[in-house]
Structure formats: C-alpha cells, structure tokens
Amino acid sequence: MSRVWDIPVQDSTRVRDVRVAAEAACAGARLDAHSTAVAALVATELGTNLVKHAGGGRVLINLAAPSDTCAENVPCVQITSLDHGPGIDNIPAAMRDGHTTARSSLGAGLGTCRRISSEFDLHSRPGGGTVAVARIAPARAPGGPQPREVRSRTGTRAGGITTSLAHAELSGDAFSRVRSGPRVTLMLVDGLGHGQKAAEASTAAVEELRRCADLPPAEILRQLHTALRATRGAAVGVAQLDEDSDRLSFAGVGNIGARLRTDGAWRPLISHPGIVGAHFPATVPLAATDWAPDSLLVLHSDGLPSRWVPPGDPQLGLHDPAVVAAVVLRDAGSAARPLRDDASVAVLTPAPRTDPHDRTP
C-alpha cells in the first residue's frame, strides 16, 4: 500500500521527526542498516536546511517504485523536501560539499546528500522556493549508491510523489511505471475515498499492472476492471510510450487529470467518466500523439485543484520526474489553499542529455 510520511517542518524540533520517519520508511522497505543510516542523514540535512534557510517547509517520504537506475522489484525510499523559501542563487556551488550560505533555501549539506544518495536532484529558483528529491536504495543491490557517471540511462524517465489527506498513514492514491520491451507504461490510480479501503484498491491496480503492461492502455484498463471488482474501485489513468515509434497513448477512466507539454504548449488528455472495478464504460477513448524530445507528461489525481497552473520553467523537464511532480504538487496548493484529498502526481519525461546542475542558473 501507499505509505506516506508527511512532516511539516517549521522549527528544529521537527527535524528529529523527519529522521525517525526516514528510518521507519527504511524498515518498511526492508533496507539494510547502511542504507538506513544514509536515509537518516539525508533526511536530517534536508530538514535542518528547511528550518535554517527556507523559513520552514515540508518533508514527504514515500516508498517509491524503482527508477531505471534502481534494480527492478527493489523498493527505494524517496525523501522529498518542499519549500516556498528564497531559493538558491548558485545551484552548482550549493551542490558542492561544505557549501553554506544564509541566503540559500537549502544551502548546507546538499553536496553530502547528492554524494551519498542513490539518486539526488533538486529544482530551485531565486524567490520561488526549492524542491529536493533523494532516493535511497539497498546498498548491496544493483542500483544502490554508485558513482553518477556509471549509472545506466534509458530514453525515458518516470517518477512521482504521493501524499495523503490530513497526514494520514496510508494514501488511496498510487502510481506505477512498468517497462515491457520498448513500451513504458505509467499508471496513476486513485482509489475511491481515502484510507485503507482506497489504498487496497490502488494496491490491487499496481499489482495487476505488472501482469498486463504489455497490453495497450484501453486493454490494461479492462484488465484492471476485473482485478478491482473485489475492491471499492478506482479512477485510473494509463499512459504508454512506445520508444521505437515515439508515440504516446493515453486512456483514462474516472477523474484522473493528464496534461502534455510539447513545443512549449500544454494540452489536456481527457479521461472518460466511470469507475474501474464498478462502472466501466462501454468504450474507452484513446488519445495518441507524437512524443518529442521536449515532451513532458503530467498525470494527477483530483487531490490537485482542477485549475492548477502548469509550471512555466522550460528547463524543468531536464530534472528528475519526481522533482517535476513535487514542484507541481507544491505549487498547486498552499497554506491558504490546502489540498483537500489524497493527492498524487506522476511524470514522464525523456532522459536529458545534460545534467541541469552543470549549467550556471
């Protein structure tokens, strides 16, 4: 099920809570002692910097689906810090070990976090806040901590972030990415309601996707409908990219939002009314479009406001998809407009040809 640790960090007393949550997540993922110690250190550094340099923020911890640099079927602990602070003026400098400045949103410890995490990335804009994502994989498994220059990279990356209503332990939302030959399938599922029953529905969908990811999106949804009949049902969106033909297909049932950016313009991909597992439509419309080198796909549950504004940074697609997802999640809600349901965002991007942090902002 989608376990979520959501810790508001407004003062130094909450940094310990962040560390304890990271250790609990590692226990849930059955990570080894070394990886647990790494996660605890990364969580402490990120939490401390939120207090010192951002005026507070939030840390979200998920048990993440493995990315292309983690071994298949090996869970990772994903630690995400989000803030609306002053941002970082010089990201390459901030990413060096030992760098610190009182003007940075996340100044101290970023170099350490990047070096010891299995994967690490951040997005920051002066005056616009910072999002940092670290993933910790088992140290002895393929995909554990290794030099950045030897990590494998495919033509497509996927990732996301999940949160829950009122800091609940379980989220009824989930996302999953499965590769089958040249096809990369990204699914986002929103179990009806929230709490354990909703989480059971989303978990059943994730498990079924592993068995049917070789099918096209509409057929995947039909398979999921059968698998979810014993649950309360869910809204599901399925996007599938054929890397051989550079064609993206999308089909959705229920209130899953989808937006595609290509050539700098955003357009929606429409889901069909219904409930997977309960009220399945007679036909499921399929949207198909070309996938370009600058394309970026965002799937989200209805925990986000319906009129959220897509990020305007044209360089955002160069970042880890989980960073993109966290930026969307952070900017869609605020203290004055909190999210009113479980919320999840999943993102599909081409693999960048350059490291965004090698450039001077």
Sequence and secondary structure as in RCSB ss.txt:
>XXXX:A:sequence
MSRVWDIPVQDSTRVRDVRVAAEAACAGARLDAHSTAVAALVATELGTNLVKHAGGGRVLINLAAPSDTCAENVP
CVQITSLDHGPGIDNIPAAMRDGHTTARSSLGAGLGTCRRISSEFDLHSRPGGGTVAVARIAPARAPGGPQPREV
RSRTGTRAGGITTSLAHAELSGDAFSRVRSGPRVTLMLVDGLGHGQKAAEASTAAVEELRRCADLPPAEILRQLH
TALRATRGAAVGVAQLDEDSDRLSFAGVGNIGARLRTDGAWRPLISHPGIVGAHFPATVPLAATDWAPDSLLVLH
SDGLPSRWVPPGDPQLGLHDPAVVAAVVLRDAGSAARPLRDDASVAVLTPAPRTDPHDRTP
>XXXX:A:secstr
 EEEEEEEESSTHHHHHHHHHHHHHHHHHT  HHHHHHHHHHHHHHHHHHHHHSS EEEEEEEE   TTS TT  
EEEEEEEE S   S HHHHTSTT   TT SS TTHHHHHHHSSEEEEEEETTTEEEEEEEE  TTSTTSS  GGG
    SEEEEEEEE GGG SEESEEEEEEEETTEEEEEEEEESSSSHHHHHHHHHHHHHHHHHTTS HHHHHHHHH
HHTTTSS EEEEEEEEETTTTEEEEEEESS EEEEEETTEEEE   BSSBBTTB  S    EEEE  TT EEEEE
 TTS TT      TTGGGS HHHHHHHHHHHH  SSS   S EEEEEEEE  SS GGGS  
